[in-house]
């Protein structure tokens, strides 16, 4: 009986070993996912004679700061406007969203909620932008761009950062300003009586702490 019991135990050991070996052989290893993040969000007021809307351009890049096409970007409008938006990035890694008609004065927030695509994983970074707009007046229409600077590691506001930008479209010129305690700086365009687009582009920002780090 002892010999039979030992033989039975040895077969159990062989069976367990085979199951473990087959378990390792059966595993499949996929290629590592490429990390992507939002490199920037540009905002512009699209101002017409009878209506105006907010336009947001989101730029998505990989870890080498190269634009990535065909990624599905989800976002939400909040504060003055409510709603969801989604679309695919183009060859330049950019996707454009236009809000509904703006009839009131106030602050509009656009937030990127997710970026997805086969073989890619989204790493949250820059996630939102705030846009302020006044009601149109007879003397013309102005656009306001609010730039928010946050630290990558903890999303804390960056104070006393010098931000430079450029207006184009219905208004032109370069401007610069310094972020406050909330990490934000506001730029206001000149007035225009024409129909068209106000476009504000952030050119650069500087802070001694990040320059020396």
C-alpha positions as CSV (number, residue, x, y, z in Angstrom):
1,X,0.0,0.0,0.0
2,X,2.9,2.4,0.7
3,X,4.4,1.8,-2.7
4,X,1.1,2.5,-4.4
5,X,0.6,5.7,-2.3
6,X,4.0,7.0,-3.2
7,X,3.4,6.3,-6.9
8,X,0.1,8.2,-6.6
9,X,1.8,11.2,-5.0
10,X,4.5,11.2,-7.6
11,X,1.9,11.3,-10.4
12,X,0.2,14.2,-8.6
13,X,3.6,16.0,-8.6
14,X,4.0,15.4,-12.3
15,X,0.5,16.6,-13.1
16,X,1.0,19.8,-11.1
17,X,4.3,20.4,-12.9
18,X,2.7,19.9,-16.3
19,X,-0.2,22.3,-15.4
20,X,2.3,25.0,-14.4
21,X,4.4,24.5,-17.5
22,X,1.4,24.6,-19.8
23,X,0.3,27.7,-17.9
24,X,3.5,29.5,-18.7
25,X,3.5,28.4,-22.3
26,X,-0.1,29.5,-22.8
27,X,0.6,33.1,-21.7
28,X,0.7,35.7,-24.5
29,X,2.8,38.9,-24.2
30,X,1.5,42.0,-26.0
31,X,3.6,44.9,-27.2
32,X,4.0,47.7,-24.6
33,X,1.6,50.6,-25.0
34,X,2.8,54.0,-26.1
35,X,2.1,56.8,-23.7
36,X,0.4,59.9,-25.1
37,X,-0.6,63.2,-23.4
38,X,-2.2,66.5,-24.2
39,X,0.6,68.9,-25.2
40,X,-1.6,72.0,-25.4
41,X,-5.1,73.4,-25.5
42,X,-5.6,76.5,-27.5
43,X,-8.8,78.6,-27.2
44,X,-10.3,81.1,-29.6
45,X,-13.5,83.1,-29.7
46,X,-15.3,82.6,-33.1
47,X,-17.1,85.9,-33.4
48,X,-19.8,86.5,-36.0
49,X,-22.1,89.5,-36.6
50,X,-25.1,87.8,-34.9
51,X,-23.5,85.1,-32.8
52,X,-20.2,83.9,-31.2
53,X,-18.9,80.6,-30.0
54,X,-15.7,79.2,-28.4
55,X,-13.3,77.1,-30.4
56,X,-10.8,74.8,-28.7
57,X,-7.9,73.0,-30.4
58,X,-6.4,70.1,-28.5
59,X,-2.9,68.8,-29.5
60,X,-1.9,65.2,-28.5
61,X,1.7,63.9,-28.7
62,X,3.6,60.8,-27.6
63,X,6.5,60.6,-25.2
64,X,8.8,62.0,-27.9
65,X,6.6,65.0,-28.4
66,X,5.6,63.7,-31.8
67,X,1.9,64.3,-32.9
68,X,-0.3,61.2,-33.0
69,X,-3.1,60.8,-35.5
70,X,-6.4,58.9,-35.2
71,X,-6.7,59.1,-31.5
72,X,-10.2,59.5,-30.1
73,X,-10.5,62.6,-27.8
74,X,-13.4,63.0,-25.4
75,X,-14.1,66.3,-23.7
76,X,-16.8,68.3,-21.9
77,X,-18.0,71.9,-21.9
78,X,-18.9,73.3,-18.5
79,X,-19.7,76.4,-16.5
80,X,-21.4,78.8,-18.9
81,X,-22.0,76.0,-21.4
82,X,-22.9,72.3,-20.9
83,X,-22.3,69.4,-23.2
84,X,-19.9,66.7,-24.4
85,X,-17.6,66.6,-27.4
86,X,-15.5,63.9,-29.1
87,X,-13.6,63.5,-32.3
88,X,-10.4,62.1,-33.8
89,X,-7.0,63.8,-34.1
90,X,-5.6,64.6,-37.5
91,X,-2.2,63.9,-39.0
92,X,-0.9,66.9,-37.0
93,X,-2.2,65.4,-33.7
94,X,-4.8,68.2,-33.4
95,X,-8.5,68.0,-33.0
96,X,-10.9,71.0,-33.0
97,X,-14.1,71.4,-31.0
98,X,-16.6,74.3,-31.4
99,X,-19.1,75.1,-28.7
100,X,-22.7,76.0,-29.1
101,X,-23.8,79.6,-29.5
102,X,-22.8,81.9,-26.6
103,X,-25.6,84.2,-25.6
104,X,-24.4,85.3,-22.2
105,X,-21.4,86.8,-20.5
106,X,-19.3,84.4,-18.4
107,X,-16.6,81.8,-18.2
108,X,-16.5,78.6,-20.3
109,X,-14.5,75.6,-19.4
110,X,-13.4,72.8,-21.7
111,X,-12.0,69.7,-20.1
112,X,-10.3,66.8,-21.9
113,X,-11.7,63.7,-20.1
114,X,-9.9,60.9,-22.1
115,X,-7.8,60.1,-25.1
116,X,-7.9,56.5,-26.5
117,X,-6.6,54.5,-29.4
118,X,-5.2,51.0,-30.2
119,X,-1.7,50.6,-28.8
120,X,-1.8,53.8,-26.8
121,X,-2.4,54.7,-23.1
122,X,-3.4,58.2,-22.0
123,X,-1.3,60.0,-19.4
124,X,-3.2,63.0,-18.0
125,X,-1.3,66.3,-18.2
126,X,-2.8,69.5,-19.4
127,X,-6.5,68.8,-19.1
128,X,-8.6,72.0,-19.4
129,X,-8.8,75.6,-20.5
130,X,-10.9,78.5,-19.4
131,X,-12.3,81.0,-21.8
132,X,-14.1,84.2,-20.9
133,X,-16.3,86.2,-23.2
134,X,-18.3,89.5,-23.0
135,X,-21.5,90.1,-24.8
136,X,-21.0,91.8,-28.1
137,X,-21.5,95.6,-28.1
138,X,-22.1,98.1,-30.8
139,X,-18.5,99.4,-30.7
140,X,-17.2,95.9,-31.5
141,X,-16.5,92.4,-30.2
142,X,-13.6,91.4,-28.0
143,X,-12.2,88.1,-27.1
144,X,-10.6,87.0,-23.8
145,X,-8.1,84.2,-23.4
146,X,-7.3,82.8,-19.9
147,X,-4.1,80.8,-19.8
148,X,-3.6,78.4,-16.8
149,X,-0.1,77.0,-16.0
150,X,0.1,73.9,-13.8
151,X,3.0,71.8,-12.6
152,X,3.2,68.3,-14.2
153,X,3.8,66.4,-11.1
154,X,1.0,67.6,-8.8
155,X,-1.1,69.9,-11.0
156,X,-0.4,72.8,-8.6
157,X,-0.7,76.3,-10.1
158,X,2.6,77.9,-11.2
159,X,2.8,81.5,-9.8
160,X,4.8,84.3,-11.4
161,X,5.4,82.5,-14.7
162,X,5.8,84.9,-17.7
163,X,3.5,83.8,-20.5
164,X,3.8,85.2,-24.1
165,X,1.1,84.8,-26.7
166,X,-0.1,86.1,-30.0
167,X,-3.5,87.2,-31.3
168,X,-4.4,86.5,-34.9
169,X,-7.5,86.5,-37.1
170,X,-9.7,89.5,-36.3
171,X,-7.0,90.9,-34.1
172,X,-3.2,90.7,-34.3
173,X,-0.3,91.3,-32.0
174,X,1.9,89.7,-29.4
175,X,1.3,90.1,-25.7
176,X,2.8,88.9,-22.4
177,X,1.7,88.6,-18.8
178,X,2.5,87.0,-15.5
179,X,0.4,84.3,-13.8
180,X,-1.2,85.1,-10.4
181,X,-1.6,83.0,-7.3
182,X,-4.1,80.8,-9.2
183,X,-1.6,80.1,-12.0
184,X,-3.7,82.1,-14.5
185,X,-3.1,85.1,-16.7
186,X,-5.8,86.8,-18.8
187,X,-5.3,88.4,-22.2
188,X,-7.9,90.6,-23.9
189,X,-8.0,91.2,-27.6
190,X,-8.7,94.5,-29.3
191,X,-12.2,95.2,-30.6
192,X,-13.5,94.2,-34.0
193,X,-16.7,95.0,-35.9
194,X,-16.1,92.3,-38.5
195,X,-17.3,88.8,-38.7
196,X,-14.6,86.1,-38.3
197,X,-12.3,84.4,-35.8
198,X,-10.3,85.6,-32.8
199,X,-7.4,83.2,-32.4
200,X,-5.0,83.2,-29.4
201,X,-1.9,81.1,-29.4
202,X,0.5,80.6,-26.4
203,X,4.0,81.1,-27.7
204,X,6.1,80.4,-24.6
205,X,6.2,80.6,-20.9
206,X,9.1,81.1,-18.5
207,X,9.7,80.5,-14.8
208,X,13.2,80.6,-13.2
209,X,12.4,77.4,-11.1
210,X,11.6,75.3,-14.2
211,X,14.5,76.9,-16.2
212,X,17.0,75.9,-13.6
213,X,15.6,72.4,-12.8
